[in-house]
Every structure is written in C-alpha cells, then in structure tokens.
Amino acid sequence: MEVAINEPFTWIKQDTKKMNLCYYLYNIHWNYGLLLQTWEDSSFANSDQARAAKIQERKKGKCKYIYLYVFGDSIYLMIFSCLVDVVEIGETGRDIGQILRVKPLASLAVIDEGELDWKTVTISSDDPRASIENDVDDVEKYFLGINLTAIRDWFRDCKIPDGKPANKFGLCNKPANKDYSLKVITETNESARQEILPSGELSFV
C-alpha cells in the first residue's frame, strides 16, 4: 500500500507496477508507514546528508559512497521526491491509515537505484517499551528478532526478486542516531512547507 501523492486527496491504495498489483515477497515484522508533512526534495542541499553518498570510494576508508553532485558551494543529492518512510517497531500491529505519535530512534540512508531514500526507525509512544527506547543503541539492546540489522537486510534485498541489484546504504552502512534522524525530519518538514505554500503563509507549529 502507498499514499498516492500525485492524486487528489492523496488516498491510500495498493502500489502497482506495469498495471500489476505489487506485493512484498519478504515478510515484514514491523509497521511500515510515513511521516506526514515531510518531503524529500531532490533540489535540497545538505552537506551532512551528502556524506551518505559520495561519488567515489575513499582509499583508506571502509565505506563506499555513490552519487554526489556539486554546484558552486552547494552539494546536492538526487533523492526521491516523496514523504519520509517510517519503520515502527512496537509490539502492536497497526491498521492501514492509522495515525500514531512516534519516537524517532534511528535512520537508515538507503541508496535505492542511485537515489537516497531515508527510512526512519521509530517506536509508538503508546508502546510498553517506549519509555526505555530512546536512541539507536536501545533498538539492539531491548528488541529480540526485530533489530536494525534485520531491517537493513530487508531493505537491502527487497528488490532482488524483481531482478534488480541489492540496495546500498550510506553512512558506512551504519544507522544514524536519534539526533541525526531529527535533523533529517526537520529538514524534510521544511521542504514540505516550501512545497505546499510559500514561506510565511503556513505554520505547522
């Protein structure tokens, strides 16, 4: 299922490809949704995010980075123009379209066919473990079965059955922490504000 961002009322419908309904071939052991009022703007410049996608491999480093565009003093990434995706790892399965208040814990910088697509890992604030889940390290510490390695592996392999290569990851294949995740959310929220109305005409506060 996906939000039809290019259709009136942005309703939720099943995704299609070449007129066929799309299905996941791998099980998902978490809730998957999106952050409202965010927008991954392909023209947005952010030097910190650019570190997730440098054009060449560092000779002495351990990580490989791809797809970086520099114009003057600004660094631009080619990323999807869409809302920020959310993985919610609480113990309760949620209904389609249900709105939750969540705590950001971590983010994965997925490189999907050469484009940066953030996946923010969260927990619903009404989950019994929400009080002890506060940052990236807590996901590995308190969750059995659902951990960041399993989530990363799912997004790495999800397009292989379609004959596509495995997705890659920025940030040295490591998840970003809560503070970095909040920075991504803040910046994509600002992009959404710019997309919807000119600056100064609408407040989300």
C-alpha positions, 0 to 999 in steps of 0.5 A, a space after each residue: 500500500 502507498 499514499 498516492 501523492 500525485 492524486 487528489 486527496 492523496 488516498 491510500 491504495 495498493 502500489 502497482 507496477 506495469 498495471 500489476 498489483 505489487 506485493 512484498 515477497 519478504 515478510 515484514 515484522 514491523 509497521 511500515 508507514 510515513 511521516 506526514 508533512 515531510 518531503 524529500 526534495 531532490 533540489 535540497 542541499 545538505 552537506 551532512 546528508 551528502 556524506 551518505 553518498 559520495 561519488 567515489 570510494 575513499 582509499 583508506 576508508 571502509 565505506 563506499 559512497 555513490 552519487 554526489 553532485 556539486 554546484 558552486 558551494 552547494 552539494 546536492 543529492 538526487 533523492 526521491 521526491 516523496 514523504 519520509 518512510 517510517 519503520 515502527 517497531 512496537 509490539 502492536 500491529 497497526 491498521 492501514 491509515 492509522 495515525 500514531 505519535 512516534 519516537 524517532 530512534 534511528 535512520 537508515 540512508 538507503 541508496 535505492 537505484 542511485 537515489 537516497 531514500 531515508 527510512 526512519 526507525 521509530 517506536 509508538 509512544 503508546 508502546 510498553 517499551 517506549 519509555 526505555 527506547 530512546 536512541 539507536 543503541 536501545 533498538 539492539 539492546 531491548 528488541 529480540 528478532 526485530 533489530 536494525 540489522 534485520 531491517 537493513 537486510 530487508 531493505 537491502 534485498 527487497 528488490 532482488 526478486 524483481 531482478 534488480 541489484 541489492 540496495 546500498 546504504 550510506 553512512 558506512 552502512 551504519 544507522 544514524 542516531 536519534 539526533 541525526 534522524 531529527 535533523 533529517 525530519 526537520 529538514 524534510 518538514 521544511 521542504 514540505 512547507 516550501 512545497 505546499 505554500 510559500 514561506 510565511 503563509 503556513 505554520 505547522 507549529 
